[in-house]
Each structure stands twice: as C-alpha cells, then as structure tokens.
Amino acid sequence: MTDTHRRTGPKPQWLSLESPLLWLAYLPMFLIPWFIQAPTPIQIIGATIGVTIFLVVYCLAIGATGLRLIICSIVTLFIAIALIPTYGNWTVIAIYAAAMIADLRPTRRAAILVGAFAFIAVLAGIISQQNPFYWGFGIFMMVMVGIGTISTAALQDKNHALTKAQIEVKQLAAIAERERIGRDLHDMLGSTLTLIAIKADLAARLAASDPQGAEAEMRAVAATARDGLADVRAAVAGMTGATLAREIATSQTALSAAGIASIVEGDAEAIERGASAMLAMTLREAITNVIRHSGANSCRIAITNGDNRLSLTVSDDGNGEALREGGGIGGMRARLAAAGGGLSVTGGRAGAKIVAYLPIEAT
C-alpha cells in the first residue's frame, strides 16, 4: 500500500461505541500532577490553549489517512512537548500522537514512526530535566498503545481482505454455476430438440400412408419432450442423473430416426457414475453435431479404458469439414478440462472424429 492508503473499513461513527471520541476519556489524566503541585495561572492558561489546539487536531485526524494523518500526529506530538512547562502530564498527549501515527499504512512504516515518536519524547523528557518518574511510564504507554493499534489495524486489514475474498469466491461460484447450467441446457436441449424435429418430420411423412406409424412417432415426440423437460429441471438443480449407457441408447434412437447407422463398442455400464454422467453430456453434444451437420451414413461410438485414462470416441463418415468449434464443443471442452480431462476434435472430407478423455484418478 502507498502513503495515501485509503481505509477500507467503515467510516468512524461519532456517536457509536467505536467512536474515536471515546478515547478522550483519558485526557483528564493530564491534570494528575496538578493535584501534587498546584499550577500557576500562566501554566493553566498555557495548558488550556495547548489542550484546545490538541482537540481540534484530534478531530481533524479522525478518518484521516496518508499525509494528513502524519501531519496531525506530528502536530500532536509537538503539542505534548510544548506542554512540558505546564507541569501537566504531557505524555498523555504524546500517547494520543502515538495512537494516531500507528493507524498509518503500511503497518511497517507506522511501527517505525511510533518508535521515532517515543525516542523524541524521551529526548524531550531528558532535555526538560524532569524526573523520569513523571514521563517514563508515559513513554512506555506510548509504545504499548502504538503496538496495540498497529496490531488491531493489521487484523482489520486481514479481516477485510478475507471478506473481500469471500465475496469474490461467491461471485465466481455464481458465474461458474451459470456457465454450468448454460452448458448443460445447451447440450440437453440441442439433442432433445433435434430428436423431436426428426421424429416430427417422420410423423408428417407417415401421416398419409401409415397413420399408426405417424401416431407412434408423435407419441415418441411427446415422450422425448417429457424426458427433455425432466433433464432441464435436473440440470438447473445440478443433478443431471445422466448416464453414458442411457445416452448411448438415446443416441442410437436419434441416429436411427435420422437414417444414420450406429456402431457401439465398449461397456458403458462399467464406468463410474460421475465419469459416466460427464461423458454422457459429451456424447449428447457430439451426436447432435453428427445429425445436424455431417450428412453421414454411419456413426461409431467407442469406449476405451486404458493407458490410465478413459476415452469416448465419436466418429462418422460424413463431411468433417463442416464441423466447427462453437459453444457446444467449447462447453464440452470446458466441462472435461474441469475434471482434468480434455477433448480432441478433427475433421476432413473422410469424416469427423471427437475424442473425449478423462484421467482414471478423476473418474
């Protein structure tokens, strides 16, 4: 922090229990020596003027930072020294000076200045030839109050930093949750709506020649819509419940409706539930891309478990050059990366291939 550090905590409240004005309760201790030795009228006048100036400076120092705080602290210290001839307890004012400068940032600079103030006060006491009994304990209290104020200030700074970090964590968590819901909804709705559109088109073609077949397809559309609605609710709640085996079955149905032959290799049932759900979402988006963009005749879905990682490969014999990395593939990549995995996307005239992998330890 710089000399012009701005306090990040709440501004002092003048009429609260934390008000700096409450510390003025110690000011009457300035009068203690006068009960031992009565002051002269000149000393009383001088003390009155000095204390009045101190009160003005003290009020100006409330909430001050940087150069203004330093100036107020120095002026307060010199007021204390100027009050030595009044034979009042001048170290009381010096303690206020130490407390002021201890509120400076950074705390290391405050500690140095507190030490410097105490040294100046010691010199003033020696030069005044007063008995150390009158000012020794006051100097000790200067140091103690300075250390206490610095410690309190450091704790307040840490608490504020912690509070700020907690707010940032909550904000990042909210952003991450919105992104997760967005990715899940994109993948779910894309696949579901694609299947609904295909089956609706098929039902329209069958309506004249095969009414029963058209009715079956429309019932399938209704069932798909209901499943999609349940998936959306689960995605928003953060409990997708998707499994790779279930998604493979759904994908085969969608591919068949689109006139694309499907080949499945590997055992999806043997995959741990967390990895299964993640790969299911990846498969859903990959199949949606195959149906929408590839124009393929066949699609191969392969699951491999080896080399310390679990892989899902979706390849087709369509136009791989039509494959573009948009929000769907970006969502797959982000989801897999969060689990320590990754995504490989390749495409050409011979077809496209999407390979998603997860490390075994992540599954």
C-alpha angles and dihedrals in degrees: 000000000000133000089264092058112163117217112244097199127086119293115260115269112223095210101038133096087257094054115131087223089074090069089066086078086087093057095088087067084079087076097055096097090053089066087060097042120018113234125235120244090254090053091050092050092046092048091048092052093045095048091047091053089047092054091053092049091045091055091048089053094056106109092359122141138184119357095359091056092048092051093048091049094050092047090051091051092051090047087056092051091045089055093059093096090056089067089227121135093277093174088072088070090043089056089056088052091053091048091051096050091044088066091065122111135263093043092220090063090046090054091052092050093047088055090048092050091051091050092050090049091052091051090049091051093049094046091049088056090224119154108268086231088076098050109017097084090043091056089049090052090049090060094043094048090046092051092046093050092048091050092049092048091050091050091049091051091051092048091050091048089050092049091049091049091050091052091049091049091052091049092049091047090052091049091048091049092050090049091049092050090046092052093045094047091047093053095041099044094042092056096039096047092045091054091046091051093049094048092044090053090048091050090051091053092048095045095092102034102031113022093172091052090048090051091051091051092050090050087052088051090053092048091049091050091051091049089049091052090051090049091051092051090048092049092052090049091049093242106105095166089197119153129196093234091054092046092050089055091048091047092052090052092050093046092049091050088052091050095250119134115228133210121192124196127181137031113283093178092067094061120104113255098247094050090041092057093048094049090045090060089048092050091049093057093042093053091046089056091048093052096043104040115012105067086209128167096208139020128199123208114192131180118196129180115195148090089055092297141086116228136194117195124191115184134166139183096233133100103310091180088072090064111107129179104243134149093300097056090039089055091050091049093049093047093050094043090055088061094046094261134108148211132237120198123186130165141173143143091294093057143278133282129198117189120188119185138182128191114249092237090055091054 
